[in-house]
Amino acid sequence: MKKVEFAIIERFALGILIGFSYLPEDEHTDFTELNIYVVFIVLHFKFYNNADT
């Protein structure tokens, strides 16, 4: 089973943000990140590919 982290982050100092970013796993990291930007809030997801992490 994959481990998943979730966080809600406020970004009032940066201003209005709309969109998303996707950071795939590479040779240095064992996780994938997805950030969804909704006005002043970021929904942050981190999916670990190794359940023992």
PDB file of N, CA, C and O in Angstrom:
ATOM      1  N   MET A   1       0.844  -1.186   0.000  1.00  0.00           N
ATOM      2  CA  MET A   1       0.000   0.000   0.000  1.00  0.00           C
ATOM      3  C   MET A   1       0.888   1.248   0.000  1.00  0.00           C
ATOM      4  O   MET A   1       1.887   1.307   0.717  1.00  0.00           O
ATOM      5  N   LYS A   2       0.527   2.213  -0.784  1.00  0.00           N
ATOM      6  CA  LYS A   2       1.296   3.450  -0.857  1.00  0.00           C
ATOM      7  C   LYS A   2       0.956   4.370   0.299  1.00  0.00           C
ATOM      8  O   LYS A   2      -0.187   4.433   0.751  1.00  0.00           O
ATOM      9  N   LYS A   3       1.961   5.076   0.764  1.00  0.00           N
ATOM     10  CA  LYS A   3       1.760   6.084   1.797  1.00  0.00           C
ATOM     11  C   LYS A   3       1.462   7.414   1.116  1.00  0.00           C
ATOM     12  O   LYS A   3       2.083   7.756   0.109  1.00  0.00           O
ATOM     13  N   VAL A   4       0.516   8.158   1.665  1.00  0.00           N
ATOM     14  CA  VAL A   4       0.119   9.451   1.106  1.00  0.00           C
ATOM     15  C   VAL A   4       0.155  10.497   2.210  1.00  0.00           C
ATOM     16  O   VAL A   4      -0.358  10.267   3.305  1.00  0.00           O
ATOM     17  N   GLU A   5       0.757  11.641   1.927  1.00  0.00           N
ATOM     18  CA  GLU A   5       0.708  12.785   2.835  1.00  0.00           C
ATOM     19  C   GLU A   5      -0.172  13.850   2.194  1.00  0.00           C
ATOM     20  O   GLU A   5      -0.182  14.015   0.974  1.00  0.00           O
ATOM     21  N   PHE A   6      -0.912  14.572   3.037  1.00  0.00           N
ATOM     22  CA  PHE A   6      -1.777  15.636   2.552  1.00  0.00           C
ATOM     23  C   PHE A   6      -1.625  16.833   3.464  1.00  0.00           C
ATOM     24  O   PHE A   6      -1.560  16.685   4.684  1.00  0.00           O
ATOM     25  N   ALA A   7      -1.566  18.028   2.878  1.00  0.00           N
ATOM     26  CA  ALA A   7      -1.483  19.254   3.670  1.00  0.00           C
ATOM     27  C   ALA A   7      -2.252  20.356   2.962  1.00  0.00           C
ATOM     28  O   ALA A   7      -2.347  20.386   1.735  1.00  0.00           O
ATOM     29  N   ILE A   8      -2.799  21.262   3.766  1.00  0.00           N
ATOM     30  CA  ILE A   8      -3.427  22.478   3.246  1.00  0.00           C
ATOM     31  C   ILE A   8      -2.529  23.632   3.677  1.00  0.00           C
ATOM     32  O   ILE A   8      -2.255  23.801   4.865  1.00  0.00           O
ATOM     33  N   ILE A   9      -2.076  24.417   2.718  1.00  0.00           N
ATOM     34  CA  ILE A   9      -1.106  25.487   2.977  1.00  0.00           C
ATOM     35  C   ILE A   9      -1.716  26.816   2.547  1.00  0.00           C
ATOM     36  O   ILE A   9      -2.288  26.917   1.462  1.00  0.00           O
ATOM     37  N   GLU A  10      -1.596  27.827   3.388  1.00  0.00           N
ATOM     38  CA  GLU A  10      -2.077  29.161   3.011  1.00  0.00           C
ATOM     39  C   GLU A  10      -0.933  29.927   2.353  1.00  0.00           C
ATOM     40  O   GLU A  10       0.222  29.808   2.764  1.00  0.00           O
ATOM     41  N   ARG A  11      -1.261  30.710   1.331  1.00  0.00           N
ATOM     42  CA  ARG A  11      -0.263  31.470   0.580  1.00  0.00           C
ATOM     43  C   ARG A  11      -0.706  32.915   0.376  1.00  0.00           C
ATOM     44  O   ARG A  11      -0.597  33.444  -0.730  1.00  0.00           O
ATOM     45  N   PHE A  12      -1.199  33.551   1.421  1.00  0.00           N
ATOM     46  CA  PHE A  12      -1.656  34.934   1.314  1.00  0.00           C
ATOM     47  C   PHE A  12      -0.518  35.880   0.936  1.00  0.00           C
ATOM     48  O   PHE A  12      -0.758  36.868   0.242  1.00  0.00           O
ATOM     49  N   ALA A  13       0.697  35.609   1.366  1.00  0.00           N
ATOM     50  CA  ALA A  13       1.839  36.483   1.076  1.00  0.00           C
ATOM     51  C   ALA A  13       2.217  36.480  -0.411  1.00  0.00           C
ATOM     52  O   ALA A  13       2.802  37.447  -0.901  1.00  0.00           O
ATOM     53  N   LEU A  14       1.888  35.403  -1.127  1.00  0.00           N
ATOM     54  CA  LEU A  14       2.245  35.303  -2.547  1.00  0.00           C
ATOM     55  C   LEU A  14       1.213  35.930  -3.474  1.00  0.00           C
ATOM     56  O   LEU A  14       1.534  36.273  -4.611  1.00  0.00           O
ATOM     57  N   GLY A  15      -0.017  36.084  -3.007  1.00  0.00           N
ATOM     58  CA  GLY A  15      -1.071  36.603  -3.871  1.00  0.00           C
ATOM     59  C   GLY A  15      -1.913  35.476  -4.427  1.00  0.00           C
ATOM     60  O   GLY A  15      -1.809  34.331  -3.987  1.00  0.00           O
ATOM     61  N   ILE A  16      -2.745  35.805  -5.395  1.00  0.00           N
ATOM     62  CA  ILE A  16      -3.683  34.839  -5.965  1.00  0.00           C
ATOM     63  C   ILE A  16      -2.935  33.853  -6.858  1.00  0.00           C
ATOM     64  O   ILE A  16      -2.173  34.251  -7.739  1.00  0.00           O
ATOM     65  N   LEU A  17      -3.162  32.555  -6.617  1.00  0.00           N
ATOM     66  CA  LEU A  17      -2.564  31.480  -7.406  1.00  0.00           C
ATOM     67  C   LEU A  17      -3.671  30.567  -7.908  1.00  0.00           C
ATOM     68  O   LEU A  17      -4.564  30.191  -7.149  1.00  0.00           O
ATOM     69  N   ILE A  18      -3.614  30.211  -9.181  1.00  0.00           N
ATOM     70  CA  ILE A  18      -4.558  29.247  -9.754  1.00  0.00           C
ATOM     71  C   ILE A  18      -3.763  28.331 -10.675  1.00  0.00           C
ATOM     72  O   ILE A  18      -3.027  28.795 -11.545  1.00  0.00           O
ATOM     73  N   GLY A  19      -3.920  27.020 -10.474  1.00  0.00           N
ATOM     74  CA  GLY A  19      -3.214  26.058 -11.315  1.00  0.00           C
ATOM     75  C   GLY A  19      -2.765  24.862 -10.504  1.00  0.00           C
ATOM     76  O   GLY A  19      -3.311  24.564  -9.442  1.00  0.00           O
ATOM     77  N   PHE A  20      -1.744  24.173 -11.034  1.00  0.00           N
ATOM     78  CA  PHE A  20      -1.217  23.003 -10.344  1.00  0.00           C
ATOM     79  C   PHE A  20       0.237  22.796 -10.738  1.00  0.00           C
ATOM     80  O   PHE A  20       0.706  23.334 -11.740  1.00  0.00           O
ATOM     81  N   SER A  21       0.936  22.016  -9.944  1.00  0.00           N
ATOM     82  CA  SER A  21       2.284  21.571 -10.292  1.00  0.00           C
ATOM     83  C   SER A  21       2.378  20.085  -9.986  1.00  0.00           C
ATOM     84  O   SER A  21       1.816  19.603  -9.003  1.00  0.00           O
ATOM     85  N   TYR A  22       3.093  19.370 -10.836  1.00  0.00           N
ATOM     86  CA  TYR A  22       3.280  17.931 -10.688  1.00  0.00           C
ATOM     87  C   TYR A  22       4.776  17.657 -10.744  1.00  0.00           C
ATOM     88  O   TYR A  22       5.445  18.021 -11.711  1.00  0.00           O
ATOM     89  N   LEU A  23       5.295  17.020  -9.713  1.00  0.00           N
ATOM     90  CA  LEU A  23       6.711  16.696  -9.641  1.00  0.00           C
ATOM     91  C   LEU A  23       6.853  15.175  -9.581  1.00  0.00           C
ATOM     92  O   LEU A  23       6.617  14.577  -8.531  1.00  0.00           O
ATOM     93  N   PRO A  24       7.233  14.543 -10.687  1.00  0.00           N
ATOM     94  CA  PRO A  24       7.317  13.081 -10.705  1.00  0.00           C
ATOM     95  C   PRO A  24       8.539  12.567  -9.943  1.00  0.00           C
ATOM     96  O   PRO A  24       9.468  13.318  -9.646  1.00  0.00           O
ATOM     97  N   GLU A  25       8.513  11.289  -9.641  1.00  0.00           N
ATOM     98  CA  GLU A  25       9.646  10.623  -9.000  1.00  0.00           C
ATOM     99  C   GLU A  25      10.857  10.688  -9.933  1.00  0.00           C
ATOM    100  O   GLU A  25      10.715  10.607 -11.153  1.00  0.00           O
ATOM    101  N   ASP A  26      12.038  10.835  -9.353  1.00  0.00           N
ATOM    102  CA  ASP A  26      13.266  10.775 -10.149  1.00  0.00           C
ATOM    103  C   ASP A  26      14.282   9.908  -9.414  1.00  0.00           C
ATOM    104  O   ASP A  26      13.933   9.231  -8.446  1.00  0.00           O
ATOM    105  N   GLU A  27      15.531   9.923  -9.863  1.00  0.00           N
ATOM    106  CA  GLU A  27      16.545   9.055  -9.257  1.00  0.00           C
ATOM    107  C   GLU A  27      16.935   9.485  -7.842  1.00  0.00           C
ATOM    108  O   GLU A  27      17.560   8.704  -7.125  1.00  0.00           O
ATOM    109  N   HIS A  28      16.586  10.698  -7.420  1.00  0.00           N
ATOM    110  CA  HIS A  28      16.945  11.193  -6.090  1.00  0.00           C
ATOM    111  C   HIS A  28      15.796  11.121  -5.089  1.00  0.00           C
ATOM    112  O   HIS A  28      16.038  11.161  -3.883  1.00  0.00           O
ATOM    113  N   THR A  29      14.572  11.017  -5.550  1.00  0.00           N
ATOM    114  CA  THR A  29      13.420  10.988  -4.656  1.00  0.00           C
ATOM    115  C   THR A  29      12.584   9.737  -4.890  1.00  0.00           C
ATOM    116  O   THR A  29      12.533   9.206  -5.999  1.00  0.00           O
ATOM    117  N   ASP A  30      11.935   9.279  -3.838  1.00  0.00           N
ATOM    118  CA  ASP A  30      11.084   8.090  -3.924  1.00  0.00           C
ATOM    119  C   ASP A  30       9.615   8.477  -3.746  1.00  0.00           C
ATOM    120  O   ASP A  30       8.828   7.707  -3.195  1.00  0.00           O
ATOM    121  N   PHE A  31       9.251   9.668  -4.212  1.00  0.00           N
ATOM    122  CA  PHE A  31       7.874  10.117  -4.078  1.00  0.00           C
ATOM    123  C   PHE A  31       7.500  11.007  -5.263  1.00  0.00           C
ATOM    124  O   PHE A  31       8.353  11.511  -5.992  1.00  0.00           O
ATOM    125  N   THR A  32       6.198  11.175  -5.418  1.00  0.00           N
ATOM    126  CA  THR A  32       5.618  12.053  -6.426  1.00  0.00           C
ATOM    127  C   THR A  32       4.813  13.114  -5.690  1.00  0.00           C
ATOM    128  O   THR A  32       4.131  12.807  -4.712  1.00  0.00           O
ATOM    129  N   GLU A  33       4.886  14.366  -6.154  1.00  0.00           N
ATOM    130  CA  GLU A  33       4.145  15.450  -5.509  1.00  0.00           C
ATOM    131  C   GLU A  33       3.142  16.054  -6.477  1.00  0.00           C
ATOM    132  O   GLU A  33       3.399  16.168  -7.676  1.00  0.00           O
ATOM    133  N   LEU A  34       1.999  16.436  -5.936  1.00  0.00           N
ATOM    134  CA  LEU A  34       0.979  17.164  -6.679  1.00  0.00           C
ATOM    135  C   LEU A  34       0.523  18.325  -5.818  1.00  0.00           C
ATOM    136  O   LEU A  34       0.083  18.125  -4.685  1.00  0.00           O
ATOM    137  N   ASN A  35       0.623  19.533  -6.342  1.00  0.00           N
ATOM    138  CA  ASN A  35       0.164  20.735  -5.659  1.00  0.00           C
ATOM    139  C   ASN A  35      -0.930  21.370  -6.506  1.00  0.00           C
ATOM    140  O   ASN A  35      -0.747  21.611  -7.699  1.00  0.00           O
ATOM    141  N   ILE A  36      -2.062  21.635  -5.878  1.00  0.00           N
ATOM    142  CA  ILE A  36      -3.184  22.275  -6.567  1.00  0.00           C
ATOM    143  C   ILE A  36      -3.385  23.639  -5.919  1.00  0.00           C
ATOM    144  O   ILE A  36      -3.663  23.734  -4.724  1.00  0.00           O
ATOM    145  N   TYR A  37      -3.243  24.690  -6.715  1.00  0.00           N
ATOM    146  CA  TYR A  37      -3.328  26.065  -6.226  1.00  0.00           C
ATOM    147  C   TYR A  37      -4.731  26.614  -6.484  1.00  0.00           C
ATOM    148  O   TYR A  37      -5.174  26.706  -7.628  1.00  0.00           O
ATOM    149  N   VAL A  38      -5.419  26.976  -5.402  1.00  0.00           N
ATOM    150  CA  VAL A  38      -6.790  27.484  -5.483  1.00  0.00           C
ATOM    151  C   VAL A  38      -6.836  28.818  -4.733  1.00  0.00           C
ATOM    152  O   VAL A  38      -7.037  28.845  -3.519  1.00  0.00           O
ATOM    153  N   VAL A  39      -6.652  29.908  -5.452  1.00  0.00           N
ATOM    154  CA  VAL A  39      -6.664  31.279  -4.946  1.00  0.00           C
ATOM    155  C   VAL A  39      -5.567  31.451  -3.893  1.00  0.00           C
ATOM    156  O   VAL A  39      -4.406  31.608  -4.270  1.00  0.00           O
ATOM    157  N   PHE A  40      -5.876  31.430  -2.597  1.00  0.00           N
ATOM    158  CA  PHE A  40      -4.876  31.615  -1.548  1.00  0.00           C
ATOM    159  C   PHE A  40      -4.522  30.317  -0.816  1.00  0.00           C
ATOM    160  O   PHE A  40      -3.806  30.350   0.184  1.00  0.00           O
ATOM    161  N   ILE A  41      -5.010  29.192  -1.300  1.00  0.00           N
ATOM    162  CA  ILE A  41      -4.830  27.903  -0.641  1.00  0.00           C
ATOM    163  C   ILE A  41      -4.099  26.948  -1.589  1.00  0.00           C
ATOM    164  O   ILE A  41      -4.338  26.953  -2.797  1.00  0.00           O
ATOM    165  N   VAL A  42      -3.206  26.131  -1.026  1.00  0.00           N
ATOM    166  CA  VAL A  42      -2.539  25.074  -1.792  1.00  0.00           C
ATOM    167  C   VAL A  42      -2.932  23.738  -1.174  1.00  0.00           C
ATOM    168  O   VAL A  42      -2.798  23.541   0.033  1.00  0.00           O
ATOM    169  N   LEU A  43      -3.412  22.833  -2.000  1.00  0.00           N
ATOM    170  CA  LEU A  43      -3.666  21.456  -1.583  1.00  0.00           C
ATOM    171  C   LEU A  43      -2.448  20.650  -2.002  1.00  0.00           C
ATOM    172  O   LEU A  43      -2.189  20.481  -3.193  1.00  0.00           O
ATOM    173  N   HIS A  44      -1.710  20.160  -1.037  1.00  0.00           N
ATOM    174  CA  HIS A  44      -0.428  19.498  -1.283  1.00  0.00           C
ATOM    175  C   HIS A  44      -0.573  17.998  -1.034  1.00  0.00           C
ATOM    176  O   HIS A  44      -0.956  17.581   0.059  1.00  0.00           O
ATOM    177  N   PHE A  45      -0.266  17.188  -2.050  1.00  0.00           N
ATOM    178  CA  PHE A  45      -0.304  15.736  -1.945  1.00  0.00           C
ATOM    179  C   PHE A  45       1.089  15.196  -2.225  1.00  0.00           C
ATOM    180  O   PHE A  45       1.754  15.630  -3.165  1.00  0.00           O
ATOM    181  N   LYS A  46       1.528  14.245  -1.404  1.00  0.00           N
ATOM    182  CA  LYS A  46       2.800  13.568  -1.643  1.00  0.00           C
ATOM    183  C   LYS A  46       2.538  12.070  -1.593  1.00  0.00           C
ATOM    184  O   LYS A  46       2.063  11.548  -0.584  1.00  0.00           O
ATOM    185  N   PHE A  47       2.851  11.378  -2.690  1.00  0.00           N
ATOM    186  CA  PHE A  47       2.622   9.945  -2.813  1.00  0.00           C
ATOM    187  C   PHE A  47       3.964   9.225  -2.778  1.00  0.00           C
ATOM    188  O   PHE A  47       4.785   9.385  -3.682  1.00  0.00           O
ATOM    189  N   TYR A  48       4.184   8.429  -1.730  1.00  0.00           N
ATOM    190  CA  TYR A  48       5.425   7.675  -1.615  1.00  0.00           C
ATOM    191  C   TYR A  48       5.291   6.363  -2.373  1.00  0.00           C
ATOM    192  O   TYR A  48       4.255   5.703  -2.297  1.00  0.00           O
ATOM    193  N   ASN A  49       6.325   5.984  -3.098  1.00  0.00           N
ATOM    194  CA  ASN A  49       6.288   4.762  -3.885  1.00  0.00           C
ATOM    195  C   ASN A  49       6.765   3.545  -3.097  1.00  0.00           C
ATOM    196  O   ASN A  49       6.590   2.411  -3.541  1.00  0.00           O
ATOM    197  N   ASN A  50       7.367   3.776  -1.934  1.00  0.00           N
ATOM    198  CA  ASN A  50       7.795   2.707  -1.064  1.00  0.00           C
ATOM    199  C   ASN A  50       7.039   2.861   0.256  1.00  0.00           C
ATOM    200  O   ASN A  50       7.198   3.872   0.940  1.00  0.00           O
ATOM    201  N   ALA A  51       6.224   1.881   0.619  1.00  0.00           N
ATOM    202  CA  ALA A  51       5.379   2.002   1.804  1.00  0.00           C
ATOM    203  C   ALA A  51       6.170   2.069   3.099  1.00  0.00           C
ATOM    204  O   ALA A  51       5.630   2.502   4.117  1.00  0.00           O
ATOM    205  N   ASP A  52       7.435   1.654   3.097  1.00  0.00           N
ATOM    206  CA  ASP A  52       8.269   1.669   4.291  1.00  0.00           C
ATOM    207  C   ASP A  52       8.866   3.033   4.571  1.00  0.00           C
ATOM    208  O   ASP A  52       9.573   3.189   5.567  1.00  0.00           O
ATOM    209  N   THR A  53       8.609   4.033   3.727  1.00  0.00           N
ATOM    210  CA  THR A  53       9.206   5.356   3.888  1.00  0.00           C
ATOM    211  C   THR A  53       8.596   6.088   5.053  1.00  0.00           C
ATOM    212  O   THR A  53       8.980   7.222   5.338  1.00  0.00           O
TER     213      THR A  53
END
